[in-house]
Amino acid sequence: MGQQTIIKLVDENHMPQLGLGVWKASNEQVVGAIHTALEVGYRSIDTAASYHNEEGVGKALKESAIPREEIFITTKLWNDRHLDASTALQESLDRLQLDYVDLYLIQWPVPEQDHYVDAWRQLIELKEAGLTRSIGVCNFHIEHLQKIMLETGVVPTINQIELHPLMQQRQLHSWNATHHITTESWSPLSRGGKGVFNSPLVERLAMKYSKTPAQIVIRWHLECGMIVIPKSVTPSRIKENFDVFDFRLEKEDLTAMAELDIGKRIGPNPDDYNQL
Ligand SMILES: NC(=O)c1ccc[n+]([C@@H]2O[C@H](COP(=O)([O-])OP(=O)(O)OC[C@H]3O[C@@H](n4cnc5c(N)ncnc54)[C@H](OP(=O)(O)O)[C@@H]3O)[C@@H](O)[C@H]2O)c1
């Protein structure tokens, strides 16, 4: 297996390009999943207060012999805590049994509430206080990004957005890149590969490279420069999803992947997602 790739963020911190997503994994499931992942070589875990499994993540980290500073931990601020980010992060740290996280993200802009600039100001202070090494956002469209950058002058390191072959987000990815914001793909497998793994193109590429459809899709994210966090609690899949550093997709195959983009969302549109 080849060497995993590491991305340098705009704040000079480094983040593994491939991590483990843990949404919908229970506290019990997440402990086993993280142990398997760390054994295989993953060094990045993506959780959130809203996933209700930070305790499990903390337990797995406590049990692991791998030093804390070698593992990159992301958690997220939920929508009803935009005016209360400092307490919310401290609660996450308590559940994770950590002194700091590596990345703290605002999970949704919640435009109707319109407190995301206040939340961003607090995240800037939390970084200065050393409670998170990097700060970023999720599900921000260009207007939301422009607003926080204009009001504070601080560029988010990451914009974590829904991004997979059926919804390739080329315009937003390119805008992020122009502003030195790294794009991170959520639901990178279209949540289990529906409509992707069985497409003739991905099936053909899987045959060509002697890889599985999931590995082809993960490799596509890596080569397009995204950070990618496929979720699995299944040991064989956790291993499969990490076994992607020993091949590269040829340029013509990367280009061909564009044909799968039908702009199909799995999750909500951030412009009208206002759930608290
Ligand atoms: N910021 C946000 O708003 C946001 C929103 C959604 C997700 N996320 C993050 O992004 C992560 C990934 O997104 P996601 O969980 O929605 O979807 P995903 O990673 O695209 O897909 C996960 C699903 O695919 C299955 N799977 C995993 N590897 C597979 C493989 N090799 N072959 C076949 N099936 C496979 C998993 O099943 P098993 O687990 O049963 O193996 C699970 O059902 C989340 O866990 C979370 O950390 C963030």
The ligand as a Gaussian input file, in Angstrom:
#p B3LYP/6-31G(d) Opt

LIG

0 1
 N      -20.961000      18.488000       7.401000
 C      -22.067000      17.881000       7.092000
 O      -23.144000      18.503000       7.015000
 C      -22.058000      16.414000       6.800000
 C      -23.199000      15.789000       6.281000
 C      -23.144000      14.430000       6.028000
 C      -21.988000      13.718000       6.273000
 N      -20.890000      14.347000       6.806000
 C      -19.641000      13.587000       7.103000
 O      -19.262000      12.867000       5.938000
 C      -19.133000      11.485000       6.258000
 C      -19.415000      10.614000       5.062000
 O      -20.709000      10.850000       4.552000
 P      -21.928000       9.811000       4.686000
 O      -21.740000       9.011000       5.911000
 O      -23.168000      10.598000       4.563000
 O      -21.849000       8.935000       3.368000
 P      -20.761000       8.069000       2.562000
 O      -19.451000       8.056000       3.251000
 O      -20.825000       8.526000       1.164000
 O      -21.414000       6.609000       2.599000
 C      -21.542000       5.887000       3.791000
 C      -22.339000       4.622000       3.483000
 O      -21.629000       3.841000       2.535000
 C      -21.393000       2.525000       3.041000
 N      -20.039000       2.161000       2.585000
 C      -18.850000       2.611000       3.057000
 N      -17.820000       2.087000       2.384000
 C      -18.367000       1.269000       1.446000
 C      -17.800000       0.430000       0.452000
 N      -16.481000       0.332000       0.299000
 N      -18.653000      -0.282000      -0.335000
 C      -20.000000      -0.196000      -0.179000
 N      -20.591000       0.582000       0.749000
 C      -19.772000       1.319000       1.564000
 C      -21.497000       2.662000       4.559000
 O      -21.950000       1.447000       5.127000
 P      -21.374000       0.765000       6.460000
 O      -21.059000       1.832000       7.465000
 O      -22.513000      -0.121000       6.884000
 O      -20.169000      -0.032000       6.060000
 C      -22.557000       3.752000       4.697000
 O      -23.843000       3.205000       4.565000
 C      -20.119000      11.318000       7.420000
 O      -19.928000      10.114000       8.133000
 C      -19.814000      12.542000       8.205000
 O      -18.623000      12.377000       8.958000
 C      -20.916000      15.673000       7.051000

